[in-house]
Amino acid sequence: MTYAIAHHPLPATLPDFVTQRMDLHYITRIQQLLGGEHPHAWQPTPAGAIFLAGNDYLCLAGEPALVGAQIAALRHSAGELLMSAVYLQEGSAQHRLERKLARFMGAEDGILAQSGWAANVGLVQTLAAPGIPVYLDMQAHASLWEGVQSAGALPVSFLHNDMEHLQKQLLRHGRGLIVVDALYSTNGSVAPLVELVEIAERSGCMLIVDESHSLGTHGPRGAGLVAALGLNERVHFRTASLAKAFAGRAGFITCSSHFKGYFLSESRPAIFSSCLLGHELAWFDAAIDFVAAADDRRAALRAHTRLLREELGALGYNVSDGTEQIIALEPGPEPKTLALRKLLEKHGVYGAMFCAPATPKNRSLVRLTLNSGLDAAQLARIVHACDEIRGQADLESWSSTRRLRKLALV
Ligand SMILES: Cc1ncc(COP(=O)(O)O)c(C=O)c1O
């Protein structure tokens, strides 16, 4: 059978209010500011390149036990129902997995969502309402801010990890919801969780902690930072993207079984988007067992983090904003950050450029995301690259370097 060559009609013209925004992207930002280069596009990579742009912290991708579980589930997927999670019956594979993941995290129950984004938007939307203040750390993930918008609630920001500022804001706006990341995704800093719990309890606020970057990598058997600090029963809700250390595609919320029933008929992402598929559940089922037993990989990740942070600090990079496996090299303005990313690439080191809206406008950075599988030679190559490029990248002029100098003077 032959097909006629398709005739592609020109797409319908877009109105000015869209083309003006597109011009801001293509002309003002890409062409004029960045010299025609896209901040996130890289050339085909050479063999032996070191990728520090992915979130598979414990190197689960391709693990035979997990792949095998997924393939077996696909083989039995005939007749699988594609529908909203609202229709899932008690005892379904998803509900069983939710209980298993909840047990892993030391919670009564939990809810799987299609992504970390959907988990956060859905949760904040079901908790907050118009007029309710939601206190967000300025660096809290965008999905949490989106949840506040979706709820029509009042977003109240506080300075990153600044508990005094949070308390001032609480005095002004009253009881509501406090929302933080356990481990922040741009610079690897950690939230002061004990203080946050105490403030939430004193002020009568609920507390949500996003554990996307600490679940699997931190805490007993990978149960996260809240569990590591024995705060499971004092944090109202924990959320996580399972697209990090669990290397799949889903999100999770810890909660009580009583809350779960309410959530499933109130959360718009839960109601209006379909549930996970059987092979996705099978991956996570196997991943929980794998991650729980992966103390050696967690220890390797910690050791790599310590080594790189020490070495980069000694080279004059200001990595003092964070302590964990996400390391930010922060030139500040976008053109400088793009130049840094490309210099590193010349040495075979591929980080991810983070810029607005993921960072404030003039605080763009290259994020180096470590994983447990890096070996000593690769770590040495990363340090060597960072050493070699200091002059060309103009490290001395970076805003983060100037902040470091200021700190040294006080
Ligand atoms: C802290 C945090 N929360 C939530 C998300 C959203 O997760 P997902 O990619 O599963 O939608 C991310 C991912 O970037 C994240 O870093």
The ligand as a Gaussian input file, in Angstrom:
#p B3LYP/6-31G(d) Opt

LIG

0 1
 C       11.289000      19.722000      44.652000
 C       10.486000      19.221000      43.494000
 N        9.176000      18.979000      43.657000
 C        8.411000      18.533000      42.642000
 C        8.929000      18.317000      41.387000
 C        8.052000      17.842000      40.265000
 O        8.294000      16.520000      40.011000
 P        7.894000      15.749000      38.673000
 O        9.038000      15.926000      37.728000
 O        7.695000      14.343000      39.100000
 O        6.633000      16.384000      38.182000
 C       10.296000      18.527000      41.176000
 C       10.888000      18.277000      39.839000
 O       11.552000      19.076000      39.260000
 C       11.096000      19.014000      42.243000
 O       12.400000      19.269000      42.077000

